[in-house]
Amino acid sequence: MTWIYWLGWMALGSAFRAFYGLRIEGREHLVTEGAVLVAANHQSYLDPPLLANLYDTPMYFLARKSLFRGFCNWLYRQWNAFPLDQEKPDLAGLKHIIRLLKAGQRVAIFPEGARTWDGCIAEAAPGVGFVAAKSGALIQPVRIRGAFEALPRGTSFLRASRISITVGPAIRLTPQELKQAAAKGGYDLLAKRIMHAIAAL
């Protein structure tokens, strides 16, 4: 990892443990080698660095295109984030994820597509099903708790909270599931399966 990524990883990880009592459950399920699509619920802006702290090696992230301005454009790219246009969604961002996964990288994705407004888990967009099917990568379901209370959507100030992350068993899609994904509505069904695995943690 670059020194910028390493510095952010170390500083934010220390802060999460010191101020939010970060607890990680299910570490034994973590897939640490090869291509992994890390799929998690999206509670707040804290989620990407929380997921990064699951691993000792780098991972890649999607971020809203509007965040890539000025200094943040440089910083987010150092932190392995790449922009996604949520106003005019296209396949470019999803195809970039697929290329990274096929190259053996680890990529984080939030199937809901946006942060929750109320702390509850929402439905997944079919895009995660498309990525999972086309990449063939292992899927690592992860559930984040407490980040919404620490930094809810629509606020700019951190609040006191306890944060925990639960890691579930990896999902390996069967040949039959991959075949069915190509049918009409198949990506949506696959996305729902992934979101159900997250919600069950």
C-alpha positions as CSV (number, residue, x, y, z in Angstrom):
1,M,0.0,0.0,0.0
2,T,1.1,3.6,-0.6
3,W,2.3,5.5,2.4
4,I,-0.8,7.8,2.1
5,Y,-3.1,4.7,2.2
6,W,-1.1,3.2,5.1
7,L,-1.1,6.5,7.1
8,G,-4.9,6.8,6.7
9,W,-5.4,3.1,7.5
10,M,-3.4,3.3,10.6
11,A,-4.7,6.7,11.9
12,L,-8.4,5.9,11.3
13,G,-8.1,2.4,12.6
14,S,-6.6,3.7,15.8
15,A,-9.4,6.3,16.1
16,F,-12.1,3.7,15.6
17,R,-10.7,1.5,18.3
18,A,-10.0,4.3,20.7
19,F,-13.2,6.4,20.4
20,Y,-15.8,3.9,19.1
21,G,-14.6,0.6,20.7
22,L,-14.5,-1.0,17.2
23,R,-15.3,-4.7,17.5
24,I,-14.9,-7.1,14.6
25,E,-16.7,-10.4,14.7
26,G,-16.2,-13.3,12.3
27,R,-12.6,-12.6,11.4
28,E,-12.3,-16.3,10.7
29,H,-14.5,-15.8,7.6
30,L,-12.3,-13.2,6.0
31,V,-10.9,-14.1,2.6
32,T,-7.4,-12.6,2.6
33,E,-6.2,-13.8,-0.8
34,G,-7.3,-13.5,-4.3
35,A,-10.2,-11.6,-5.8
36,V,-12.9,-10.7,-3.2
37,L,-16.0,-8.5,-3.6
38,V,-16.6,-7.1,-0.1
39,A,-20.3,-6.3,0.0
40,A,-21.6,-4.3,3.0
41,N,-24.6,-2.2,4.2
42,H,-24.0,1.5,3.9
43,Q,-24.6,3.5,7.1
44,S,-22.3,6.5,6.9
45,Y,-19.2,8.1,5.4
46,L,-17.3,6.1,8.0
47,D,-18.0,2.8,6.2
48,P,-15.1,2.7,3.7
49,P,-12.3,3.2,6.2
50,L,-14.1,0.7,8.5
51,L,-14.0,-1.9,5.8
52,A,-10.4,-1.0,5.0
53,N,-9.5,-1.9,8.6
54,L,-10.6,-5.4,8.1
55,Y,-7.5,-6.2,6.1
56,D,-3.8,-5.5,6.4
57,T,-3.5,-5.1,2.6
58,P,-5.2,-2.5,0.4
59,M,-8.6,-2.6,-1.2
60,Y,-10.4,-0.5,-3.7
61,F,-13.6,1.6,-3.3
62,L,-16.3,3.4,-5.2
63,A,-17.0,7.0,-4.2
64,R,-19.5,9.7,-5.4
65,K,-18.1,11.6,-8.3
66,S,-18.9,15.0,-6.7
67,L,-16.3,14.2,-3.9
68,F,-13.4,14.2,-6.3
69,R,-12.6,18.0,-6.3
70,G,-9.5,19.8,-5.5
71,F,-7.3,18.2,-2.8
72,C,-9.9,15.5,-2.2
73,N,-9.5,14.3,-5.8
74,W,-5.8,13.6,-5.1
75,L,-6.5,12.2,-1.6
76,Y,-9.3,9.8,-2.5
77,R,-7.3,8.4,-5.4
78,Q,-4.4,7.7,-3.0
79,W,-6.9,5.8,-0.9
80,N,-7.8,3.6,-3.9
81,A,-11.1,5.2,-4.5
82,F,-12.5,5.9,-8.0
83,P,-15.4,8.1,-8.9
84,L,-18.9,6.9,-9.8
85,D,-21.5,9.2,-11.3
86,Q,-24.7,8.6,-9.3
87,E,-26.6,11.2,-11.3
88,K,-26.0,9.6,-14.6
89,P,-25.2,6.0,-13.8
90,D,-23.6,3.9,-16.6
91,L,-21.6,0.7,-16.8
92,A,-18.2,2.3,-16.7
93,G,-17.8,2.2,-13.0
94,L,-19.2,-1.4,-12.7
95,K,-16.9,-2.6,-15.5
96,H,-13.9,-1.0,-13.7
97,I,-14.8,-3.1,-10.6
98,I,-15.0,-6.2,-12.7
99,R,-11.5,-5.5,-14.2
100,L,-10.0,-5.1,-10.8
101,L,-11.6,-8.3,-9.5
102,K,-10.4,-10.3,-12.5
103,A,-7.0,-8.9,-11.8
104,G,-7.2,-10.5,-8.4
105,Q,-7.9,-7.3,-6.4
106,R,-10.2,-6.8,-3.4
107,V,-13.0,-4.3,-4.0
108,A,-15.6,-2.9,-1.6
109,I,-19.1,-2.2,-2.7
110,F,-22.3,-1.0,-1.1
111,P,-25.2,-2.8,-2.8
112,E,-27.8,-0.3,-1.5
113,G,-26.0,2.4,-3.6
114,A,-26.4,5.2,-1.0
115,R,-26.2,5.7,2.7
116,T,-29.3,4.9,4.8
117,W,-31.5,7.7,6.0
118,D,-32.8,5.8,9.0
119,G,-30.2,3.2,9.9
120,C,-32.2,0.4,8.3
121,I,-31.0,-1.9,5.5
122,A,-32.5,-1.0,2.1
123,E,-32.9,-3.1,-1.0
124,A,-29.9,-3.7,-3.2
125,A,-29.5,-2.3,-6.7
126,P,-29.0,-4.9,-9.4
127,G,-25.5,-3.6,-10.2
128,V,-23.9,-5.7,-7.4
129,G,-25.5,-8.8,-9.0
130,F,-24.1,-7.8,-12.4
131,V,-20.6,-7.3,-10.9
132,A,-20.7,-10.6,-9.0
133,A,-21.9,-12.6,-12.0
134,K,-19.5,-11.1,-14.5
135,S,-16.4,-11.2,-12.2
136,G,-17.0,-14.6,-10.7
137,A,-15.3,-13.4,-7.6
138,L,-15.9,-14.6,-4.1
139,I,-18.4,-12.4,-2.3
140,Q,-17.6,-11.4,1.3
141,P,-20.8,-10.2,3.1
142,V,-20.2,-7.7,5.9
143,R,-22.6,-5.9,8.2
144,I,-21.7,-2.6,9.9
145,R,-23.5,-1.5,13.0
146,G,-23.2,1.8,14.9
147,A,-21.7,3.9,12.1
148,F,-25.1,5.4,11.5
149,E,-25.4,6.6,15.1
150,A,-21.8,8.0,14.9
151,L,-22.3,9.9,11.7
152,P,-25.8,9.8,10.3
153,R,-26.6,11.0,6.8
154,G,-27.4,14.7,6.7
155,T,-25.0,15.6,9.6
156,S,-21.4,16.8,9.7
157,F,-20.5,16.1,13.4
158,L,-19.4,12.9,14.9
159,R,-21.4,11.5,17.8
160,A,-20.7,9.0,20.5
161,S,-21.5,5.4,19.5
162,R,-20.2,1.8,19.6
163,I,-19.3,0.4,16.2
164,S,-19.1,-3.2,15.3
165,I,-18.5,-5.1,12.1
166,T,-19.7,-8.7,11.5
167,V,-18.1,-10.7,8.7
168,G,-20.1,-13.6,7.3
169,P,-19.0,-16.7,5.4
170,A,-17.9,-16.0,1.8
171,I,-20.4,-16.7,-1.0
172,R,-19.2,-18.6,-4.0
173,L,-21.7,-18.6,-6.9
174,T,-22.5,-21.9,-8.4
175,P,-22.4,-22.5,-12.2
176,Q,-26.2,-22.7,-12.1
177,E,-26.5,-19.3,-10.4
178,L,-24.1,-17.7,-12.9
179,K,-26.2,-19.1,-15.7
180,Q,-29.4,-17.9,-14.2
181,A,-28.0,-14.5,-13.6
182,A,-27.9,-13.9,-17.3
183,A,-31.6,-14.4,-17.6
184,K,-34.1,-11.5,-17.3
185,G,-34.2,-10.3,-13.7
186,G,-31.3,-12.5,-12.8
187,Y,-29.0,-9.8,-11.6
188,D,-31.7,-8.4,-9.4
189,L,-32.3,-11.8,-7.7
190,L,-28.5,-12.2,-7.2
191,A,-28.3,-8.7,-5.6
192,K,-31.2,-9.7,-3.3
193,R,-29.4,-12.8,-2.3
194,I,-26.3,-10.9,-1.4
195,M,-28.3,-8.3,0.6
196,H,-30.1,-11.0,2.4
197,A,-26.7,-12.5,3.5
198,I,-25.7,-9.1,4.8
199,A,-28.9,-8.6,6.7
200,A,-28.7,-12.0,8.3
201,L,-25.5,-11.2,10.0
